[in-house]
């Protein structure tokens, strides 16, 4: 992750490659972006949400890292500030994961967290 954090949301090189491939496979054009969010639920209280979208809402926060446009709602951003989206395809689990400096604890599956 970058050393000089600027209150943003970041994406690793592996996650960038996977997002681009998923967008291409789904036939999505450049009007689509990656929407990340936080919702209540999961074994630690809060869960991450990840999807493609092409509609900006009034309170959305927009970021760009490594050429990937990342959008989140304002409430989720309070939990996600300076988080990096990563992707793993190793034996210990395959998929996207969030490296969140704001999480005080996370569950074993890595899909939920608490602050």
Residue frames as qw, qx, qy, qz and C-alpha x, y, z in Angstrom:
[[0.000, 0.890, 0.457, 0.000, 0.00, 0.00, 0.00],
 [0.309, 0.729, -0.059, 0.607, 1.13, 3.58, -0.56],
 [0.490, -0.172, -0.502, 0.691, 3.07, 5.21, 2.23],
 [0.068, 0.076, 0.144, -0.984, 1.42, 8.63, 1.96],
 [0.063, 0.509, 0.859, 0.003, -2.25, 7.97, 2.60],
 [0.061, -0.064, -0.143, -0.986, -4.64, 10.58, 1.24],
 [0.450, 0.255, 0.576, -0.633, -7.96, 9.40, 2.69],
 [0.534, 0.334, -0.492, -0.601, -8.81, 7.31, -0.32],
 [0.898, -0.025, 0.409, -0.158, -9.62, 3.72, -1.26],
 [0.051, 0.630, -0.699, -0.335, -6.86, 1.81, -2.97],
 [0.955, 0.203, 0.064, -0.204, -6.61, -1.27, -5.17],
 [0.557, -0.463, 0.615, 0.312, -3.72, -3.72, -5.46],
 [0.210, 0.442, -0.654, -0.576, -2.26, -4.71, -8.83],
 [0.028, 0.082, 0.992, 0.090, -3.78, -8.23, -8.56],
 [0.243, 0.566, 0.651, -0.443, -7.22, -6.84, -7.71],
 [0.259, 0.621, -0.187, -0.716, -6.97, -4.35, -10.59],
 [0.134, 0.242, -0.851, -0.446, -6.24, -7.16, -13.05],
 [0.074, 0.298, 0.945, -0.109, -9.16, -9.23, -11.74],
 [0.254, 0.632, 0.381, -0.625, -11.60, -6.28, -11.84],
 [0.257, 0.524, -0.435, -0.686, -10.61, -5.49, -15.44],
 [0.091, 0.058, -0.956, -0.275, -11.08, -9.14, -16.44],
 [0.140, 0.441, 0.823, -0.329, -14.47, -9.40, -14.72],
 [0.280, 0.642, 0.116, -0.705, -15.66, -6.19, -16.38],
 [0.220, 0.400, -0.672, -0.583, -14.46, -7.41, -19.77],
 [0.007, -0.099, -0.993, -0.061, -16.06, -10.85, -19.29],
 [0.176, 0.568, 0.678, -0.432, -19.37, -9.18, -18.34],
 [0.325, 0.534, 0.512, 0.589, -19.23, -6.90, -21.38],
 [0.196, -0.873, -0.312, 0.319, -19.25, -3.72, -19.28],
 [0.482, 0.677, 0.061, 0.552, -18.07, -0.50, -20.93],
 [0.408, 0.169, -0.339, 0.831, -16.13, 2.43, -19.46],
 [0.366, -0.554, -0.075, -0.744, -19.29, 3.95, -17.95],
 [0.842, -0.439, -0.303, -0.077, -19.16, 1.24, -15.25],
 [0.074, 0.653, -0.572, 0.491, -17.10, 1.46, -12.10],
 [0.524, -0.115, -0.799, 0.271, -16.40, -0.58, -8.99],
 [0.446, -0.639, 0.013, -0.626, -18.81, 0.15, -6.13],
 [0.470, -0.005, -0.776, 0.422, -17.63, -0.81, -2.66],
 [0.444, -0.578, -0.028, -0.684, -19.65, -0.52, 0.49],
 [0.089, 0.098, -0.857, 0.498, -20.26, -1.63, 4.05],
 [0.614, -0.366, -0.357, -0.601, -23.50, -3.18, 5.24],
 [0.518, -0.424, 0.557, -0.492, -24.63, -4.48, 8.61],
 [0.971, 0.051, -0.048, -0.229, -24.27, -8.23, 9.09],
 [0.630, 0.446, -0.586, 0.245, -21.70, -10.97, 9.15],
 [0.776, -0.369, -0.463, 0.216, -20.22, -12.65, 12.18],
 [0.472, -0.136, -0.268, 0.829, -18.27, -9.52, 13.22],
 [0.031, 0.669, 0.424, -0.609, -21.08, -6.99, 12.73],
 [0.339, 0.759, -0.129, -0.540, -20.23, -5.32, 9.39],
 [0.764, 0.152, 0.556, 0.290, -19.75, -6.87, 5.95],
 [0.076, -0.433, 0.420, 0.794, -18.15, -5.63, 2.75],
 [0.646, 0.586, 0.462, -0.163, -20.14, -5.25, -0.43],
 [0.206, -0.422, 0.561, 0.682, -18.59, -5.21, -3.90],
 [0.570, 0.567, 0.593, -0.033, -20.36, -4.72, -7.23],
 [0.281, 0.090, 0.408, 0.864, -20.24, -2.98, -10.60],
 [0.136, 0.769, 0.506, -0.366, -22.44, 0.06, -11.13],
 [0.373, 0.298, 0.344, 0.809, -22.86, 2.91, -13.62],
 [0.192, -0.808, -0.350, -0.433, -24.97, 5.34, -11.59],
 [0.308, 0.136, -0.454, 0.825, -23.46, 7.93, -9.27],
 [0.334, -0.741, -0.582, -0.022, -25.70, 8.85, -6.34],
 [0.027, -0.925, -0.019, -0.378, -25.73, 12.34, -4.71],
 [0.507, -0.795, 0.315, -0.106, -23.65, 11.48, -1.61],
 [0.964, 0.118, 0.012, 0.238, -21.19, 9.14, -3.35],
 [0.291, -0.801, 0.426, 0.304, -17.46, 9.54, -2.90],
 [0.858, 0.512, -0.016, 0.045, -15.39, 8.85, -6.02],
 [0.435, -0.690, 0.510, 0.273, -11.76, 7.74, -6.14],
 [0.828, 0.521, -0.205, -0.044, -9.38, 6.43, -8.74],
 [0.480, -0.629, 0.599, 0.118, -6.38, 4.18, -8.18],
 [0.377, -0.212, 0.816, 0.385, -4.29, 2.51, -10.88],
 [0.220, 0.057, -0.589, -0.776, -6.88, 3.54, -13.48],
 [0.256, -0.413, -0.871, -0.075, -9.80, 1.89, -11.66],
 [0.291, -0.422, 0.013, -0.859, -12.71, 4.14, -10.67],
 [0.340, -0.260, -0.847, 0.315, -13.92, 3.24, -7.19],
 [0.318, -0.457, -0.103, -0.824, -17.15, 4.67, -5.77],
 [0.333, -0.292, -0.828, 0.344, -18.64, 4.35, -2.29],
 [0.275, -0.818, -0.359, -0.356, -21.42, 6.02, -0.36],
 [0.010, -0.722, 0.352, -0.595, -20.40, 8.52, 2.32],
 [0.764, -0.500, 0.236, -0.333, -21.45, 6.30, 5.25],
 [0.983, 0.050, 0.003, 0.175, -19.40, 3.35, 3.96],
 [0.513, 0.654, -0.265, 0.489, -16.39, 5.59, 3.31],
 [0.384, -0.751, 0.341, -0.416, -16.16, 6.37, 7.02],
 [0.888, -0.290, 0.353, -0.047, -15.41, 2.66, 7.54],
 [0.885, 0.321, 0.200, 0.271, -13.31, 2.23, 4.38],
 [0.123, 0.965, -0.233, 0.004, -10.98, 5.25, 4.48],
 [0.012, 0.715, -0.697, -0.039, -7.46, 4.14, 3.42],
 [0.821, -0.030, 0.558, -0.120, -8.59, 0.56, 2.79],
 [0.166, 0.472, -0.711, -0.494, -6.94, -1.43, 0.01],
 [0.904, 0.195, 0.150, -0.350, -8.89, -3.92, -2.09],
 [0.098, -0.508, 0.831, 0.203, -6.74, -6.97, -2.79],
 [0.895, 0.181, -0.157, -0.377, -7.24, -10.25, -4.61],
 [0.334, -0.462, 0.821, -0.024, -5.86, -13.66, -3.70],
 [0.843, 0.235, -0.303, -0.377, -5.89, -16.77, -5.82],
 [0.113, 0.467, -0.848, 0.226, -3.81, -18.88, -3.46],
 [0.470, -0.136, -0.872, -0.016, -4.58, -22.11, -1.65],
 [0.136, -0.235, -0.675, 0.686, -5.68, -20.32, 1.53],
 [0.241, 0.698, 0.529, -0.418, -8.66, -18.75, -0.17],
 [0.312, 0.224, 0.519, 0.764, -9.57, -17.26, -3.47],
 [0.000, -0.822, -0.539, -0.186, -11.27, -13.94, -3.97],
 [0.103, 0.705, -0.074, 0.698, -11.29, -10.28, -3.08],
 [0.582, -0.537, -0.479, 0.379, -10.34, -9.17, 0.39],
 [0.020, -0.920, -0.038, -0.389, -10.18, -5.79, 2.08],
 [0.606, -0.049, -0.392, 0.690, -7.05, -4.66, 3.92],
 [0.215, -0.824, -0.277, -0.444, -8.78, -2.25, 6.28],
 [0.361, 0.228, -0.517, 0.741, -6.70, -0.25, 8.80],
 [0.389, -0.366, 0.128, -0.836, -9.94, 0.84, 10.52],
 [0.828, -0.236, -0.430, -0.270, -11.07, -2.67, 11.49],
 [0.381, -0.626, 0.566, -0.378, -10.45, -3.52, 15.13],
 [0.472, -0.149, 0.869, -0.026, -11.14, -7.18, 14.39],
 [0.591, 0.283, -0.438, -0.616, -12.29, -9.32, 11.51],
 [0.907, -0.086, 0.296, -0.286, -13.76, -12.77, 11.24],
 [0.610, -0.288, 0.682, 0.282, -11.86, -15.84, 10.09],
 [0.621, 0.496, 0.557, 0.243, -13.40, -15.76, 6.63],
 [0.325, -0.181, 0.190, 0.909, -12.37, -12.12, 6.13],
 [0.011, 0.503, 0.619, 0.603, -15.80, -11.09, 4.91],
 [0.339, -0.851, -0.305, -0.260, -16.89, -9.14, 7.99],
 [0.457, 0.207, -0.389, 0.773, -15.26, -6.82, 10.51],
 [0.359, -0.830, -0.410, 0.115, -15.83, -4.57, 13.51],
 [0.313, 0.623, -0.148, 0.702, -14.55, -1.10, 14.36]]
